[in-house]
């Protein structure tokens, strides 16, 4: 039994350590800049994965339809190109959408390579490389470095997304001899091969810039984090599985060994999220998947905790022009070359853009414009606040408060501005980004719990007071100090109860009521402790 357990502990260590060199992306602890390889010239950058290509599973069969798809070239000119692109992106059926985009690939009035990048972006993640590799083998004239990098990033991200998916299986029975042989043979070789492939993909991704680096880092990080689930489901000899003490000891050793893997995956995913934040991405499936996985792995440091804050609903986007329609549909990183010359301060266009995010160039222009209308300033502030929520960036909250401070809203917009400013002021004292939040652990800076301005608004009546009280209670929950006593949670419950009485939306009232009960239960449980 001792020999079996020793071998199992060795296997546990393998899960955490058999990863080869660390990924070539800067982790949150910010190593020296020299740790990140310098970007290579485009002529030296290829899609090949020498030495580890055989470790990456092939693209799934569903990708073939995207590769083989052809369509007659659309009749495209400078005037109708935005509308045709919006029409294609708006199609709900993936095959119809891809067919419409395929027809636009020859359109010379759209940036070279943009449509192919969009096809790879919107296809299943695992299909990216089979779409971009043949395109990059014969790139069109005028292919810019940002679009080229985006294409390469989507290709490497696709390969990373296929890693750590199908570990070898061991059929029953799980005897000591069979498990040991499996651990030392097929499983060990698979772990080592997948880990090296993740490293190779990460290394290629580190040579890219901006959004391209982001998508590779996110997918490589998620591949590393998938090792955690695979390791937890690995077979255990029956004789240990039936012995609770031995099983608990093994599982404890396994979790400890997996810490290195978790850190590696977390750091890569956070590097990716940082780059996505810099690109101004707010709503994107890749961001949602990365945040969900990080929240599951690090349940005590939930990167999505701020999503539960309540703010007044923005008016729905009602695009009237082709450019406005396109702004609501185009993924934010691809909006840069399309909207760089457009007037982002136009409220209708800005509202359309912030449906997905706030492109870097648009943000720079808006923050430097002293003559923004009240509505444009409101939309800018809400977009900046949303970026802060998504990525825990205190600088974005400060920028949102600054944008509102420069305006002179009246009526409902003034009320909304005061609420957003009060929230932004509290959150501006929090972590500088998601990386700092996760490294700190569940207990955050005291400034994050300063809800005095929200409490002041909560003394009023109506939905605004309800929103302020709900948000004050939620911030106190998120920033609860170590050893918070029964009175702390009783005060949270009181705020939620008062919020429920003021909120007009039934769903929000119900959530406030449920949270009030949970806080009261926690307070009562603490009171019963000896």
BAMINU-39545 format. One record per residue (C-alpha): residue number from 1; residue in three letters; z, y, x. Coordinates in steps of 0.5 Angstrom, whole numbers, plus 500, padded with zeros to 3 digits. Example, Ala and Ser with C-alpha at 12.3 -4.5 7.8 and 13.67 -1.06 7.14 Angstrom:
<recs>
[1 Ala [516 491 525]]
[2 Ser [514 498 527]]
</recs>
This chain:
<recs>
[1 Unk [500 500 500]]
[2 Unk [502 505 506]]
[3 Unk [495 503 509]]
[4 Unk [491 505 502]]
[5 Unk [495 511 501]]
[6 Unk [494 514 508]]
[7 Unk [486 512 507]]
[8 Unk [486 516 501]]
[9 Unk [490 522 504]]
[10 Unk [484 522 509]]
[11 Unk [479 522 504]]
[12 Unk [483 528 501]]
[13 Unk [483 532 507]]
[14 Unk [475 530 507]]
[15 Unk [474 534 501]]
[16 Unk [477 540 504]]
[17 Unk [474 540 511]]
[18 Unk [468 537 511]]
[19 Unk [464 543 510]]
[20 Unk [461 545 517]]
[21 Unk [462 552 519]]
[22 Unk [464 557 514]]
[23 Unk [458 560 510]]
[24 Unk [455 566 513]]
[25 Unk [457 571 508]]
[26 Unk [463 576 509]]
[27 Unk [469 574 505]]
[28 Unk [474 579 502]]
[29 Unk [479 579 508]]
[30 Unk [473 583 511]]
[31 Unk [472 579 518]]
[32 Unk [469 583 524]]
[33 Unk [461 585 522]]
[34 Unk [459 581 528]]
[35 Unk [461 575 523]]
[36 Unk [455 576 519]]
[37 Unk [448 575 522]]
[38 Unk [443 581 522]]
[39 Unk [437 581 517]]
[40 Unk [431 578 520]]
[41 Unk [424 581 520]]
[42 Unk [420 579 514]]
[43 Unk [415 575 518]]
[44 Unk [421 571 521]]
[45 Unk [424 569 514]]
[46 Unk [422 563 510]]
[47 Unk [424 559 505]]
[48 Unk [424 552 509]]
[49 Unk [431 549 510]]
[50 Unk [430 545 516]]
[51 Unk [435 540 517]]
[52 Unk [438 540 510]]
[53 Unk [432 540 506]]
[54 Unk [433 533 504]]
[55 Unk [440 534 502]]
[56 Unk [438 538 496]]
[57 Unk [436 535 490]]
[58 Unk [429 536 487]]
[59 Unk [428 541 482]]
[60 Unk [429 538 475]]
[61 Unk [423 535 471]]
[62 Unk [423 541 466]]
[63 Unk [421 546 472]]
[64 Unk [414 543 472]]
[65 Unk [412 546 466]]
[66 Unk [414 553 469]]
[67 Unk [410 552 475]]
[68 Unk [404 549 471]]
[69 Unk [403 554 466]]
[70 Unk [397 559 466]]
[71 Unk [395 564 461]]
[72 Unk [389 569 461]]
[73 Unk [390 576 464]]
[74 Unk [393 581 459]]
[75 Unk [389 587 459]]
[76 Unk [394 592 462]]
[77 Unk [393 599 464]]
[78 Unk [398 605 466]]
[79 Unk [400 607 459]]
[80 Unk [401 600 456]]
[81 Unk [404 596 461]]
[82 Unk [411 598 460]]
[83 Unk [410 596 452]]
[84 Unk [407 589 454]]
[85 Unk [412 587 459]]
[86 Unk [418 589 454]]
[87 Unk [414 585 449]]
[88 Unk [414 579 453]]
[89 Unk [421 580 455]]
[90 Unk [423 580 448]]
[91 Unk [420 573 446]]
[92 Unk [426 568 444]]
[93 Unk [423 562 446]]
[94 Unk [423 561 453]]
[95 Unk [416 558 454]]
[96 Unk [413 563 450]]
[97 Unk [416 569 454]]
[98 Unk [414 565 460]]
[99 Unk [407 565 458]]
[100 Unk [407 572 456]]
[101 Unk [410 574 463]]
[102 Unk [404 569 466]]
[103 Unk [399 573 463]]
[104 Unk [402 580 466]]
[105 Unk [402 577 473]]
[106 Unk [395 580 475]]
[107 Unk [397 587 472]]
[108 Unk [396 592 478]]
[109 Unk [400 597 474]]
[110 Unk [407 594 475]]
[111 Unk [410 593 482]]
[112 Unk [407 587 486]]
[113 Unk [411 581 485]]
[114 Unk [416 584 480]]
[115 Unk [413 579 474]]
[116 Unk [414 573 478]]
[117 Unk [421 575 480]]
[118 Unk [422 576 473]]
[119 Unk [419 569 471]]
[120 Unk [424 566 476]]
[121 Unk [430 570 474]]
[122 Unk [429 568 467]]
[123 Unk [427 560 468]]
[124 Unk [432 555 469]]
[125 Unk [436 557 475]]
[126 Unk [435 551 478]]
[127 Unk [427 552 478]]
[128 Unk [427 558 482]]
[129 Unk [425 556 488]]
[130 Unk [419 552 486]]
[131 Unk [416 558 482]]
[132 Unk [417 563 488]]
[133 Unk [415 559 494]]
[134 Unk [408 558 493]]
[135 Unk [408 565 491]]
[136 Unk [411 567 498]]
[137 Unk [406 563 501]]
[138 Unk [400 567 499]]
[139 Unk [404 574 498]]
[140 Unk [400 579 494]]
[141 Unk [398 586 497]]
[142 Unk [403 591 497]]
[143 Unk [409 586 496]]
[144 Unk [415 591 497]]
[145 Unk [421 588 501]]
[146 Unk [426 589 495]]
[147 Unk [422 585 491]]
[148 Unk [420 580 496]]
[149 Unk [428 579 498]]
[150 Unk [429 578 490]]
[151 Unk [424 572 490]]
[152 Unk [427 569 496]]
[153 Unk [434 570 494]]
[154 Unk [432 567 487]]
[155 Unk [429 561 491]]
[156 Unk [435 560 495]]
[157 Unk [440 560 489]]
[158 Unk [436 555 486]]
[159 Unk [437 550 491]]
[160 Unk [444 552 491]]
[161 Unk [445 551 484]]
[162 Unk [442 544 485]]
[163 Unk [448 542 490]]
[164 Unk [454 538 488]]
[165 Unk [452 536 482]]
[166 Unk [451 528 482]]
[167 Unk [456 525 487]]
[168 Unk [455 517 488]]
[169 Unk [459 513 483]]
[170 Unk [463 507 484]]
[171 Unk [463 502 479]]
[172 Unk [469 498 476]]
[173 Unk [474 495 479]]
[174 Unk [477 500 483]]
[175 Unk [480 495 488]]
[176 Unk [483 498 495]]
[177 Unk [478 495 499]]
[178 Unk [472 497 494]]
[179 Unk [475 504 494]]
[180 Unk [476 505 501]]
[181 Unk [469 502 503]]
[182 Unk [466 507 498]]
[183 Unk [470 513 501]]
[184 Unk [469 512 508]]
[185 Unk [461 510 506]]
[186 Unk [457 513 501]]
[187 Unk [462 519 498]]
[188 Unk [463 521 505]]
[189 Unk [456 522 507]]
[190 Unk [455 525 500]]
[191 Unk [460 530 502]]
[192 Unk [458 532 509]]
[193 Unk [451 533 507]]
[194 Unk [452 537 501]]
[195 Unk [457 541 505]]
[196 Unk [452 542 510]]
[197 Unk [446 544 505]]
[198 Unk [451 549 502]]
[199 Unk [452 552 509]]
[200 Unk [445 552 510]]
[201 Unk [443 556 504]]
[202 Unk [448 561 505]]
[203 Unk [446 562 512]]
[204 Unk [439 564 509]]
[205 Unk [442 568 504]]
[206 Unk [446 572 509]]
[207 Unk [439 575 512]]
[208 Unk [437 578 505]]
[209 Unk [440 585 502]]
[210 Unk [443 587 496]]
[211 Unk [441 583 489]]
[212 Unk [438 578 493]]
[213 Unk [444 576 497]]
[214 Unk [448 577 491]]
[215 Unk [445 571 487]]
[216 Unk [445 566 493]]
[217 Unk [452 568 495]]
[218 Unk [454 567 487]]
[219 Unk [451 560 487]]
[220 Unk [453 558 494]]
[221 Unk [460 559 492]]
[222 Unk [460 556 485]]
[223 Unk [457 550 489]]
[224 Unk [463 550 493]]
[225 Unk [468 550 487]]
[226 Unk [464 545 484]]
[227 Unk [467 540 489]]
[228 Unk [474 541 486]]
[229 Unk [472 538 480]]
[230 Unk [468 532 483]]
[231 Unk [474 531 488]]
[232 Unk [479 531 482]]
[233 Unk [475 525 478]]
[234 Unk [474 521 485]]
[235 Unk [476 514 484]]
[236 Unk [483 512 486]]
[237 Unk [485 504 487]]
[238 Unk [488 501 481]]
[239 Unk [495 499 485]]
[240 Unk [496 507 486]]
[241 Unk [493 509 480]]
[242 Unk [499 505 476]]
[243 Unk [504 507 481]]
[244 Unk [506 514 478]]
[245 Unk [510 517 484]]
[246 Unk [504 515 489]]
[247 Unk [499 518 484]]
[248 Unk [503 524 484]]
[249 Unk [503 524 491]]
[250 Unk [496 523 492]]
[251 Unk [494 528 487]]
[252 Unk [498 533 490]]
[253 Unk [495 532 497]]
[254 Unk [488 533 494]]
[255 Unk [490 539 491]]
[256 Unk [493 542 498]]
[257 Unk [486 539 501]]
[258 Unk [482 543 496]]
[259 Unk [485 550 498]]
[260 Unk [480 551 504]]
[261 Unk [474 549 499]]
[262 Unk [477 553 494]]
[263 Unk [478 559 498]]
[264 Unk [471 558 501]]
[265 Unk [467 558 494]]
[266 Unk [472 564 492]]
[267 Unk [470 568 498]]
[268 Unk [462 567 497]]
[269 Unk [462 568 489]]
[270 Unk [466 575 490]]
[271 Unk [461 577 496]]
[272 Unk [456 576 491]]
[273 Unk [460 579 485]]
[274 Unk [461 585 490]]
[275 Unk [453 586 491]]
[276 Unk [452 585 483]]
[277 Unk [457 591 482]]
[278 Unk [453 595 487]]
[279 Unk [447 594 484]]
[280 Unk [450 596 477]]
[281 Unk [449 590 473]]
[282 Unk [454 589 467]]
[283 Unk [451 584 463]]
[284 Unk [448 578 466]]
[285 Unk [448 570 465]]
[286 Unk [450 569 473]]
[287 Unk [456 574 473]]
[288 Unk [458 571 467]]
[289 Unk [458 564 470]]
[290 Unk [461 566 476]]
[291 Unk [467 570 473]]
[292 Unk [468 564 468]]
[293 Unk [468 559 474]]
[294 Unk [473 563 478]]
[295 Unk [478 564 472]]
[296 Unk [478 557 471]]
[297 Unk [479 555 478]]
[298 Unk [484 561 479]]
[299 Unk [488 561 472]]
[300 Unk [493 566 475]]
[301 Unk [488 571 477]]
[302 Unk [484 572 472]]
[303 Unk [478 576 474]]
[304 Unk [476 577 466]]
[305 Unk [483 579 464]]
[306 Unk [480 586 463]]
[307 Unk [475 584 458]]
[308 Unk [480 584 453]]
[309 Unk [482 591 453]]
[310 Unk [479 595 447]]
[311 Unk [475 601 446]]
[312 Unk [471 604 441]]
[313 Unk [465 601 439]]
[314 Unk [459 605 442]]
[315 Unk [453 606 437]]
[316 Unk [448 601 438]]
[317 Unk [442 602 442]]
[318 Unk [436 604 438]]
[319 Unk [430 604 442]]
[320 Unk [424 608 440]]
[321 Unk [419 608 446]]
[322 Unk [416 602 450]]
[323 Unk [420 605 456]]
[324 Unk [427 605 452]]
[325 Unk [425 598 449]]
[326 Unk [424 595 456]]
[327 Unk [430 598 459]]
[328 Unk [434 594 454]]
[329 Unk [431 588 456]]
[330 Unk [430 588 463]]
[331 Unk [435 585 468]]
[332 Unk [438 591 472]]
[333 Unk [436 590 479]]
[334 Unk [429 590 476]]
[335 Unk [430 596 473]]
[336 Unk [430 600 479]]
[337 Unk [422 600 481]]
[338 Unk [421 602 473]]
[339 Unk [426 607 472]]
[340 Unk [426 611 479]]
[341 Unk [422 616 476]]
[342 Unk [425 617 469]]
[343 Unk [430 622 467]]
[344 Unk [436 618 466]]
[345 Unk [440 623 463]]
[346 Unk [436 623 456]]
[347 Unk [441 620 452]]
[348 Unk [436 615 448]]
[349 Unk [434 612 455]]
[350 Unk [441 612 458]]
[351 Unk [444 608 452]]
[352 Unk [438 603 453]]
[353 Unk [439 602 460]]
[354 Unk [447 601 459]]
[355 Unk [445 595 455]]
[356 Unk [444 591 461]]
[357 Unk [447 596 467]]
[358 Unk [447 602 470]]
[359 Unk [441 602 476]]
[360 Unk [444 605 483]]
[361 Unk [439 610 483]]
[362 Unk [440 612 475]]
[363 Unk [448 613 477]]
[364 Unk [447 617 483]]
[365 Unk [442 622 479]]
[366 Unk [447 622 473]]
[367 Unk [453 623 477]]
[368 Unk [450 629 481]]
[369 Unk [447 632 475]]
[370 Unk [452 638 473]]
[371 Unk [448 639 466]]
[372 Unk [449 633 463]]
[373 Unk [450 633 455]]
[374 Unk [456 631 452]]
[375 Unk [453 624 450]]
[376 Unk [450 623 456]]
[377 Unk [457 624 460]]
[378 Unk [460 619 455]]
[379 Unk [455 614 456]]
[380 Unk [455 615 463]]
[381 Unk [463 614 463]]
[382 Unk [463 608 459]]
[383 Unk [458 605 463]]
[384 Unk [462 606 469]]
[385 Unk [468 604 466]]
[386 Unk [465 597 464]]
[387 Unk [463 596 471]]
[388 Unk [470 597 473]]
[389 Unk [472 592 467]]
[390 Unk [467 587 470]]
[391 Unk [469 587 477]]
[392 Unk [476 590 478]]
[393 Unk [473 596 481]]
[394 Unk [478 602 481]]
[395 Unk [473 607 484]]
[396 Unk [469 606 478]]
[397 Unk [475 607 473]]
[398 Unk [476 614 477]]
[399 Unk [469 615 477]]
[400 Unk [469 614 469]]
[401 Unk [475 619 469]]
[402 Unk [472 624 473]]
[403 Unk [465 624 469]]
[404 Unk [469 625 462]]
[405 Unk [473 631 466]]
[406 Unk [467 635 467]]
[407 Unk [465 635 460]]
[408 Unk [467 639 454]]
[409 Unk [467 634 448]]
[410 Unk [470 635 441]]
[411 Unk [472 631 435]]
[412 Unk [471 624 435]]
[413 Unk [468 624 442]]
[414 Unk [474 628 445]]
[415 Unk [479 623 442]]
[416 Unk [475 617 445]]
[417 Unk [474 621 452]]
[418 Unk [482 622 452]]
[419 Unk [483 614 451]]
[420 Unk [478 612 456]]
[421 Unk [481 617 461]]
[422 Unk [488 614 459]]
[423 Unk [486 607 461]]
[424 Unk [482 609 467]]
[425 Unk [488 613 470]]
[426 Unk [492 607 469]]
[427 Unk [487 602 472]]
[428 Unk [485 607 478]]
[429 Unk [492 605 481]]
[430 Unk [490 598 481]]
[431 Unk [486 593 486]]
[432 Unk [480 596 489]]
[433 Unk [476 590 487]]
[434 Unk [476 583 485]]
[435 Unk [477 581 492]]
[436 Unk [483 585 493]]
[437 Unk [486 583 486]]
[438 Unk [485 575 487]]
[439 Unk [488 576 494]]
[440 Unk [494 579 491]]
[441 Unk [495 574 486]]
[442 Unk [498 575 479]]
[443 Unk [503 581 481]]
[444 Unk [499 587 481]]
[445 Unk [501 594 484]]
[446 Unk [506 598 479]]
[447 Unk [501 603 478]]
[448 Unk [497 599 474]]
[449 Unk [503 598 469]]
[450 Unk [504 606 468]]
[451 Unk [502 606 461]]
[452 Unk [505 613 459]]
[453 Unk [499 616 457]]
[454 Unk [497 611 453]]
[455 Unk [503 611 449]]
[456 Unk [503 618 448]]
[457 Unk [496 617 444]]
[458 Unk [499 611 441]]
[459 Unk [504 616 437]]
[460 Unk [499 618 433]]
[461 Unk [496 615 427]]
[462 Unk [490 611 426]]
[463 Unk [485 606 430]]
[464 Unk [485 610 436]]
[465 Unk [493 610 436]]
[466 Unk [492 602 435]]
[467 Unk [487 601 441]]
[468 Unk [492 605 445]]
[469 Unk [498 601 444]]
[470 Unk [494 595 444]]
[471 Unk [491 597 451]]
[472 Unk [498 599 453]]
[473 Unk [501 592 451]]
[474 Unk [495 588 455]]
[475 Unk [496 592 461]]
[476 Unk [503 591 461]]
[477 Unk [502 583 461]]
[478 Unk [496 583 466]]
[479 Unk [501 587 471]]
[480 Unk [507 584 469]]
[481 Unk [512 584 475]]
[482 Unk [515 578 478]]
[483 Unk [522 576 474]]
[484 Unk [520 580 468]]
[485 Unk [526 580 463]]
[486 Unk [526 578 456]]
[487 Unk [526 586 454]]
[488 Unk [520 587 458]]
[489 Unk [516 582 453]]
[490 Unk [520 585 447]]
[491 Unk [517 592 449]]
[492 Unk [510 588 449]]
[493 Unk [511 585 443]]
[494 Unk [513 592 439]]
[495 Unk [507 595 442]]
[496 Unk [502 589 439]]
[497 Unk [506 590 433]]
[498 Unk [505 597 432]]
[499 Unk [498 596 434]]
[500 Unk [496 591 429]]
[501 Unk [499 596 423]]
[502 Unk [494 602 426]]
[503 Unk [488 598 427]]
[504 Unk [482 598 422]]
[505 Unk [478 592 424]]
[506 Unk [481 585 421]]
[507 Unk [479 581 428]]
[508 Unk [483 586 432]]
[509 Unk [489 586 428]]
[510 Unk [489 579 428]]
[511 Unk [489 579 435]]
[512 Unk [494 584 436]]
[513 Unk [499 580 431]]
[514 Unk [497 573 435]]
[515 Unk [499 577 442]]
[516 Unk [505 580 439]]
[517 Unk [508 573 437]]
[518 Unk [506 570 444]]
[519 Unk [510 576 447]]
[520 Unk [516 575 442]]
[521 Unk [516 567 444]]
[522 Unk [516 569 451]]
[523 Unk [522 574 450]]
[524 Unk [526 569 446]]
[525 Unk [525 563 451]]
[526 Unk [527 568 457]]
[527 Unk [533 569 453]]
[528 Unk [535 562 452]]
[529 Unk [535 561 460]]
[530 Unk [541 560 463]]
</recs>
